């Protein structure tokens, strides 16, 4: 598995259950070991340096909070675990994710799934890490919740200068969010591409007529004195690119 994530990317990791996404995240976070190869986090030269640089990574791999505590109390608990001394850090991250003063005082077991996801993102932001890792952050959210999380990710990338690594099954949503993609299947990264790469991947040109022979249709229309109003470049979706690489929907 070879994967390259650049500073400033919103990197979308795409793959079915069991493809290796969460395992990759665990290796990145130091929760699992790998048998061969190398890993460099923020330019580290060895595993000791990797461990030091892991402190600069925030992550959300499924929100897990104490339901009887409110959002603020939960964040203070995790702030202490992470060694973040500044108590104002809790207010800072709550403001970033849009949890207001009233919501921050509500017990977490009364939170909607969308609010829990925002709290999980706030937890990942404690200590102001440079890299954020989110495993299926929009799983189970309704359309409004998905939109809110997407907007938040774009804000973190654009205004907070964060590098984001996001895995998701909702390919169309990653297409709206990510700037770079890695397609993983059976533990192998099949391809890495930018947004422009997969938009131009098929390179299919279509004229808005029923005839599929573009050159002949263009000639016929020109000979007939018919003005061609426009030729559009067809774009394949991220979903189509993914299925093409892994060998069809049956392998999804």
Secondary structure, DSSP 8 states (H G I E B T S, - for coil): ------TT-EEEEE--TTSSHHHHHHHHHTSS--SSS---STT-SSHHHHHHHGGGEEEESS----TTSBHHHHHHHHHHHTT---THHHHHHHHHHT--HHHHTSBGGG--HHHHHHHHHHHHHTT--SEEEEESTTTT--HHHHHHHHHHHHHHHHTS--EEEEEES-HHHHHHH-SEEEEEETTEEEEEEEHHHHHSSS-EEEESSS---HHHHHHHHHHTT-----EEEE---HHHHHHHHHTSGGG-
